[in-house]
Every structure is written in structure tokens, then in C-alpha cells.
Amino acid sequence: MQPLNGPIARRRFLRIGGGLAISGAIAPQFALADHEGASPKARSCIFVFLLGGPPHLDMWDLKPAAPAEIRGPFKPIATTVPGLQICEHLPRLAQLADRYAIVRSVSHHNHNHTPMIYYTLTGREVEQPGVDNDVRPPQRSDFPHVGSVVAAMRGGAAMLPGFVAIPQVAVRSSLAGEFKRARALLRGGGGGFLGPLCDPLCVDGDPGTLSAVPALERPDDVTAKRQEQRARLLSLIESRRPVPPDAGAYRDLRTQAVALTGAGGGSAAAFSLDGEPQTLKERYGNHRFGRAMLLARRLSGAGVPMTAIHFNEMTMCDGWDTHSKNFEALESELLPMVDQSLSALLTDLAQRGRLDETLVVMMGEFGRTPKINAAAGRDHWGSCQSVLLAGGGIRGGQVYGASDRIGAFPSSNAVDPVDIHATMLHCLGLDPARVIHDTLGRPYQLSTGKVIAGLL
């Protein structure tokens, strides 16, 4: 199967007026099994994915009694939950500990970026036997991102997509230590075999501006009125033509595209932060991560069931891949950013009465090594990481599972990343055992994991 141009290929559908065309791009219909699950507690999910591997030992699972080469320079501080401590550089989140749960025992056997990004986003192993570090570009035969699964099951609302990615899953390439602007797309970020209809709408520019999604911008010579006229003309022409088998899916996507580009209701406004108070913007943070989190809150409230923030933007290295200067990067940039923006999101949702209906999940593809390396960094470590969950049916103020004395392996209640997926789906009212089919008709469960009942 030929590689795709990543999830962003969905923009082929977002053309102006008569320029909309499918050209055979819509995938065959996929079958869904009946669902007999309980009513959802969460109406939407904000999935914060810290690309590169956040260091659990320096954030959520400090080991002050471990040797210096393990514990590092950071100190644990008390939170509002008795007995629960987190890093001293997360003081705002320490005051909100009753609103989230920390799972300290998430574990997998792989320690490489690309297979673990694929696994933690899709819940499936890399499909190339004998090839661990699979760097192929996205394939239409890939398993779908958990956000694409939610989009397939739930769909969007009010002419909005079911899944928005801020930005698409990609890493910056590097040369002689200098990071280039070019982004390499990674597998696991799109709809895979569910087809383009389940790909995310990707916000790759500065979050909160319409220019961040070029597909939402009309050409200068196409006014909203002219676009509406084009859409009506196209509908008239199509009403006099034979109806193809998958016309319904195409028509739905085209209607959404027209609305998003400003006609028929202008739902693109959900992607703009212009109407947000300046004080609120400052509370989230005047940086890309803060704007991404605020945009995710807006999209969630507007009816987008899954918004995923695939964050790897920082100045000192590529995302959270802190092989060197780990503590310098964390203290000066990464931890203050997470502390500010995540605390603002949780507080904002709670004040709006929406935390109970909005599931928030923060994780990476793995944790980092217990032992600090010679460059004052920590290396890849799939055997243990910590995951934060809040809202949407999650019982806050608790720690689930534990790691051993140096944070190397789970010591109780080991959890696989797929169990996080299953719990997310459950909170959204979806049965993880529900079946989807690929384009060849082969059946797969939404998730192979088990719901973590202790979190609910």
C-alpha cells in the first residue's frame, strides 16, 4: 500500500465550492457492532500527548530516598491530598490534586520512540516483524489513533469534526544538533484503515488562529456569500446526477467543509481564540502549549468529542526527549508550562461546570530511565511511566499502582498503555470490546486493554 501524506491528507476534502471532489479517496464503509454499554460520563476527551517521553521520576513519582544518580535534584512537595507528593516545580497542580488521578505503574517492554508512539496512540504493536524502530510514513493500512476511533463511534457536532489534532503527530528533524522546521510525520496519528473520514483535522500552525488550519481559509477572492452561492450551485448539480453508494458520507464531509470555511454557520469560529478574555489567555500561558490547551477547551465545549494535543515544541531539545540537560529543560521551560496550562484547563473546566463531562488524559510514549546519564539527562524507558487522568468519571485525589524503589518497574497494579485506552473509551460510553472492521473485513476490538476500575 502506498504511503499517505499523513493525516493532513484530510485537507484534500476541504476545498472551496465546486472544487470539492472525492476522486475515490473515501474508504469503503466499515461495520460497527451493537453497543450495550452504560451511558457515557464524559461527552468529550482532551488527550495531551507529551511526545518524547516525560520523565516520571521528575514529575509524578519522585524517589527522594533513592541514590543521587536516581533521584536527581528535584524535591517532592505535598499536595492537597494527604500522602500524595509531586515535583516542587508543579506547585499549581499540587493545589489541584483532588481533581486528578495519577497512575504510576504504566509499563511496556519497548523503549523506542516510533513503535511506542504507534502503540500508545493506536494500542497495537508495530506490524513489521523483526523491525523495531519502524520509521515508515503513515499508511492507510495502519491501525487508527484512539481519537479516530472516538470520531468513528461518536462523530462531531454542529458541523465540527469528530477529531482535532493540535498539531498532527510529527517530530522535527535535526542536523548537527540544530532543529529544522521540517516535520517528519509519524505512523499512528490518523484514521488508518478507518479511512479519511476519521482522520483528524490538524491544527499545525499557531493554535487559536484560523491561519493555523490553512484549509479553513477561503481564497481572497471568495467571499462568504460567493461560497454559499457555489455550495447551492453544486447541490443543484448533484441533485440531478446518479447517487453513488457512499454519497452520504461524502455529502456529510462536504457540508462540514463548507461550514468550517465560513458559510452556513461559520463553525470555524471554534478554532479562534479572539473572543477569549485576555486574562484567561494569560492564565493558560502565552506560549504554544497554553494556546493549544485553551483551544482544546473551546473545541471540547463546541462539541468535538476528541481533541489531541501532540506536544513536542520546546527550545532546548525535541519535545520531551531529554537525553541531555533534562533538569535544566524541565525547570526552566517544560514543568512551568505544564503546571500553568494544565492547572488552568482543570480550573477553567471546573468553573464552567464541565470537568465531570470532559475527560483529560496526559501521557507520553514512555517514561525515562531511573539512572541519570553523563549528559545530565535520562534516556528512553518503556518499563515504567506515570499517566494523569482527570474529569469524565475519573475519581480524583488518588494514586493507582506504584513503581519500585527506583522507579524502574511497577511494584503493584501494573497497567499497560492499552488499559489507558480502554478506560478512556469506557468513560466516553464506548465498549472497548466493540468491534470495527478494516477494509478487508477483518474484525478488531476497539481496544485490547482492560478498564481500570479502580480509577472510576
C-alpha positions in Angstrom: 0.0 0.0 0.0 1.3 3.4 -0.9 2.2 5.8 1.9 -0.1 8.7 2.5 0.8 12.3 3.0 -0.1 11.8 6.7 -3.4 12.7 8.4 -3.2 16.1 6.9 -4.4 14.4 3.6 -7.9 15.1 5.0 -7.5 18.6 3.7 -8.0 17.3 0.2 -11.7 17.3 1.1 -11.7 20.9 2.4 -11.8 22.8 -0.9 -13.9 25.8 -1.8 -17.3 25.4 -3.5 -17.1 23.4 -6.8 -13.6 22.4 -6.1 -14.7 19.7 -3.7 -14.1 16.3 -5.1 -13.6 12.8 -3.7 -11.6 11.2 -6.5 -12.1 7.8 -4.9 -10.5 8.9 -1.7 -13.3 7.9 0.7 -12.7 4.4 2.1 -15.2 1.6 1.9 -17.8 1.6 4.7 -16.8 -0.2 7.9 -19.1 -2.2 10.1 -19.8 -1.5 13.7 -21.1 -3.9 16.3 -24.0 -3.0 18.5 -23.1 -1.4 21.8 -24.8 -2.1 25.0 -22.6 -0.1 27.4 -23.6 2.3 30.1 -24.4 6.0 29.4 -21.2 8.0 29.0 -19.9 10.1 31.9 -17.7 12.1 29.5 -19.0 13.9 26.5 -15.5 14.7 25.2 -11.9 14.0 25.8 -8.8 16.2 25.8 -5.8 13.9 25.2 -2.5 15.6 26.0 0.4 13.5 24.5 3.9 14.7 25.5 5.9 13.5 22.6 9.4 12.3 23.5 8.8 10.7 26.9 8.1 12.8 30.0 10.3 11.7 33.0 8.0 10.2 35.6 10.8 10.4 38.3 11.0 14.1 37.9 7.2 14.9 37.7 4.8 12.5 39.4 6.8 9.7 41.0 9.8 11.2 42.8 12.1 8.9 44.8 13.7 11.1 47.5 15.2 8.1 49.3 17.0 6.7 46.2 20.7 7.3 45.4 21.6 10.7 43.9 22.1 9.3 40.4 18.5 8.1 40.5 16.6 10.8 42.4 18.1 13.9 40.8 18.0 17.4 42.2 14.2 18.0 42.4 12.3 17.7 45.7 8.8 16.4 46.2 6.2 18.7 47.7 2.9 18.0 49.5 -0.4 18.3 47.7 -3.9 19.0 48.9 -4.3 15.2 49.1 -2.7 13.7 52.2 0.2 11.5 51.4 0.4 12.5 47.7 3.5 14.3 46.6 4.6 15.6 43.2 7.5 17.6 41.9 8.3 21.0 43.5 8.1 22.6 40.1 4.4 21.8 39.8 3.1 23.9 42.6 -0.2 24.9 40.9 -1.1 21.3 40.2 -0.2 20.4 43.7 -3.1 22.6 44.8 -5.5 20.7 42.5 -4.6 17.2 43.4 -8.1 16.3 44.4 -9.2 16.8 40.8 -6.9 14.2 39.1 -5.6 10.7 39.5 -2.1 9.5 38.8 -1.3 6.1 37.5 2.3 5.3 38.5 2.5 1.8 37.1 2.1 2.0 33.3 4.5 -0.3 31.6 5.5 -1.8 28.3 8.6 -3.7 27.0 9.6 -1.4 24.2 11.9 1.6 24.6 12.0 3.2 21.1 10.1 6.3 20.0 8.3 5.2 16.8 6.9 1.8 17.9 5.9 3.2 21.3 4.3 6.3 19.8 2.3 4.0 17.5 1.4 1.7 20.4 0.4 4.4 22.8 -1.7 6.1 20.2 -3.3 3.1 18.5 -3.0 0.3 21.1 -1.3 -2.0 18.6 2.2 -3.4 18.0 4.2 -2.3 15.0 3.3 -4.7 12.1 6.9 -5.2 10.8 8.3 -8.4 12.4 11.9 -8.1 13.2 11.9 -4.3 12.7 11.7 -2.5 16.0 12.2 1.2 15.0 9.6 1.4 12.2 10.1 4.8 10.6 7.8 4.4 7.6 5.4 7.3 6.9 1.7 6.9 7.7 0.0 4.1 5.8 -3.7 3.7 5.1 -3.4 0.1 6.5 -2.3 1.5 9.9 -4.4 1.0 13.0 -6.3 4.1 13.9 -5.4 6.7 16.5 -7.6 6.4 19.6 -9.0 9.8 18.6 -10.0 8.4 15.2 -11.8 5.5 16.9 -13.8 8.0 19.0 -14.5 10.0 15.9 -15.8 6.9 14.1 -18.1 6.0 17.1 -19.2 9.4 18.2 -18.8 11.8 15.3 -18.7 15.6 15.7 -21.4 18.1 16.4 -22.6 21.4 14.9 -20.7 20.9 11.6 -17.4 20.2 13.5 -15.0 17.3 13.1 -15.0 14.3 15.4 -11.2 14.5 16.0 -8.9 17.5 16.0 -5.1 17.2 16.4 -3.0 20.1 17.7 -0.7 19.5 15.8 -0.6 16.3 13.8 1.7 13.6 15.1 5.2 14.5 13.9 8.7 15.1 15.1 11.2 17.8 14.0 14.3 16.5 12.2 17.7 17.5 13.4 21.1 18.1 11.9 24.3 18.7 13.9 22.1 19.5 17.0 20.1 22.2 15.2 16.4 21.5 14.7 14.9 22.3 11.3 11.4 23.4 10.7 10.7 20.4 8.6 8.4 17.9 10.4 8.5 14.1 9.8 5.1 12.6 10.0 4.8 9.5 12.2 2.5 6.5 12.0 -0.4 6.2 14.4 -1.7 9.8 14.1 -4.6 9.3 11.7 -7.6 7.2 10.8 -5.6 4.4 9.3 -7.9 1.7 7.9 -11.0 3.6 9.1 -10.3 5.9 6.2 -10.0 9.7 5.6 -13.4 10.4 7.2 -11.8 9.5 10.6 -8.5 11.4 10.1 -8.1 14.4 12.3 -8.4 18.0 11.2 -4.9 19.1 12.1 -4.0 22.5 13.6 -0.4 22.7 12.6 0.1 26.5 12.9 -0.1 28.7 16.0 -3.2 27.4 17.9 -6.1 29.8 18.1 -5.6 31.5 14.7 -7.6 30.4 11.6 -4.3 30.5 9.6 -3.2 27.6 11.8 -5.5 25.5 9.6 -5.0 26.6 6.0 -8.0 24.5 4.9 -10.2 26.9 6.8 -9.1 30.0 4.9 -11.0 31.0 1.8 -9.1 32.5 -1.1 -9.1 36.2 -1.0 -11.4 36.5 -4.0 -14.1 34.1 -2.5 -16.4 35.9 -0.1 -18.7 34.0 2.3 -21.7 35.0 0.0 -19.9 33.7 -3.1 -19.0 30.5 -1.3 -22.7 30.0 -0.3 -23.7 30.5 -3.9 -21.1 27.9 -5.1 -22.4 25.4 -2.5 -26.0 25.9 -3.6 -25.0 25.5 -7.3 -23.1 22.3 -6.5 -26.0 20.9 -4.6 -28.3 21.7 -7.5 -26.0 20.0 -10.0 -25.6 16.9 -7.8 -29.4 16.6 -7.3 -29.7 15.8 -11.0 -26.9 13.2 -11.0 -27.0 9.4 -10.1 -26.2 8.9 -6.4 -23.0 6.8 -5.8 -23.0 4.2 -3.0 -21.0 6.4 -0.5 -22.6 9.7 -1.4 -24.0 10.2 2.1 -20.5 10.1 3.7 -19.1 12.4 1.0 -22.1 14.8 1.4 -21.7 15.0 5.2 -18.0 15.8 4.9 -18.6 18.4 2.2 -21.3 20.1 4.3 -18.9 20.2 7.2 -16.1 21.6 5.0 -18.4 24.4 3.7 -19.5 25.3 7.3 -15.9 25.3 8.6 -14.8 27.6 5.8 -17.3 30.2 6.9 -20.6 29.5 5.1 -23.7 28.1 6.5 -23.0 28.9 10.2 -19.3 29.6 10.3 -18.3 26.8 12.8 -14.6 27.7 12.1 -15.1 30.3 14.9 -14.5 27.5 17.4 -10.9 27.4 16.2 -10.2 31.1 17.1 -9.2 32.4 20.4 -10.1 36.0 19.5 -13.2 36.0 21.7 -11.5 34.7 24.8 -10.7 37.3 27.6 -7.0 38.3 27.7 -6.8 37.4 31.4 -7.9 33.9 30.6 -5.3 33.6 27.8 -2.6 34.8 30.2 -3.8 32.2 32.7 -3.3 29.4 30.2 0.1 30.9 29.2 1.5 33.0 26.4 3.0 30.0 24.6 2.0 27.4 22.0 1.2 24.8 24.7 -1.1 27.2 26.6 -2.9 28.3 23.5 -3.3 24.6 22.4 -4.9 23.8 25.8 -7.3 26.8 25.6 -8.2 25.8 22.1 -8.8 22.3 23.2 -11.2 23.5 25.8 -13.1 25.6 23.2 -13.3 22.7 20.8 -14.5 20.4 23.5 -17.2 22.8 24.6 -18.3 23.3 21.0 -18.9 19.5 20.5 -15.6 18.0 19.3 -15.5 14.6 21.1 -11.7 14.2 20.8 -9.0 16.8 20.8 -5.5 15.5 21.0 -2.5 17.8 21.7 0.6 16.1 20.4 3.1 18.4 22.0 6.8 18.4 21.2 7.6 22.1 20.9 10.4 23.4 23.2 13.5 25.4 22.7 16.2 23.2 24.3 15.6 19.9 22.6 13.0 18.0 20.6 9.9 17.8 22.7 10.3 15.7 25.9 13.2 13.7 24.6 15.6 15.0 27.3 18.7 12.9 26.8 20.7 15.9 27.9 20.1 18.9 30.2 17.0 17.1 31.5 16.7 19.1 34.7 17.6 22.4 33.1 14.9 21.9 30.5 12.3 20.8 33.0 12.9 23.6 35.5 13.2 26.4 33.0 10.6 25.5 30.5 8.7 22.2 30.5 7.4 21.9 34.0 6.3 25.5 34.4 4.5 25.2 31.1 2.6 22.0 32.1 1.9 23.4 35.6 0.4 26.6 34.2 -1.6 25.3 31.3 -2.9 22.0 32.8 -3.9 23.7 36.1 -5.6 26.5 34.0 -7.5 23.9 32.0 -8.7 21.9 35.0 -9.7 25.1 36.8 -11.5 26.5 33.8 -13.4 23.3 33.2 -14.4 23.1 36.8 -15.6 26.7 36.9 -17.7 26.2 33.9 -19.2 23.0 35.4 -17.7 20.9 32.6 -15.0 18.9 34.3 -17.3 16.0 35.1 -18.2 15.7 31.4 -14.7 16.3 30.0 -12.1 13.6 30.3 -8.5 14.9 30.4 -5.6 12.5 29.9 -1.9 13.4 29.9 0.8 10.8 29.0 3.7 10.2 26.7 5.0 7.2 24.8 7.1 6.1 27.7 8.9 7.3 30.9 12.6 7.8 31.2 15.5 5.8 32.8 15.9 5.8 36.5 19.7 6.4 36.2 20.8 9.8 35.1 23.3 9.7 32.2 26.6 11.5 31.8 24.9 14.4 29.9 22.6 15.1 32.9 19.7 13.5 31.0 17.5 10.5 31.2 17.1 8.0 28.3 14.1 6.1 26.9 12.3 3.8 29.3 9.2 1.9 28.4 9.1 -0.2 31.5 7.6 2.5 33.7 5.8 5.8 33.3 3.1 7.8 35.0 -0.2 8.9 33.4 -2.5 11.6 34.7 -6.3 11.4 34.3 -9.0 13.8 35.4 -12.7 14.5 35.0 -15.1 12.5 32.9 -15.8 9.9 35.5 -12.3 9.6 36.9 -12.2 9.7 40.7 -9.6 12.4 41.6 -7.3 12.6 44.6 -5.8 9.2 44.2 -2.7 7.3 43.0 -3.2 4.0 41.3 -0.4 1.5 41.2 3.2 2.0 42.3 6.7 1.7 41.0 9.6 0.1 42.7 12.1 2.0 44.9 14.0 3.4 41.9 11.0 3.9 39.5 12.2 1.2 37.1 9.3 -1.2 37.1 5.8 -1.4 38.5 5.6 -2.9 42.0 1.8 -3.1 42.2 -1.1 -2.9 39.8 0.8 -2.9 36.6 -1.0 -1.2 33.8 -0.5 -1.4 30.0 -1.0 1.6 27.8 -3.9 -0.2 26.2 -5.6 -0.2 29.6 -5.5 3.6 29.5 -7.2 3.4 26.1 -9.9 1.1 27.4 -10.6 3.4 30.3 -10.8 6.4 28.1 -13.3 4.6 25.8 -15.3 3.4 28.8 -15.6 7.0 30.2 -16.8 8.1 26.8 -19.5 5.5 26.9 -17.9 3.2 24.4 -17.4 -0.5 25.0 -13.7 -1.4 24.4 -14.8 -4.8 23.2 -16.9 -3.3 20.5 -15.8 -4.4 17.0 -14.7 -2.5 14.0 -13.6 -3.9 10.6 -10.8 -2.9 8.4 -11.1 -2.6 4.6 -10.7 -6.3 4.2 -13.5 -7.1 6.6 -11.2 -8.3 9.4 -12.7 -7.7 12.9 -10.8 -5.9 15.7 -11.9 -4.7 19.1 -11.8 -1.0 19.8 -9.2 -1.8 22.5 -7.4 -4.9 23.6 -7.0 -3.4 27.1 -9.0 -3.6 30.3 -10.8 -0.8 32.0 -9.0 0.3 35.2 -12.0 0.0 37.6 -10.0 1.5 40.5 -9.9 4.9 38.8 -13.7 5.2 38.4 
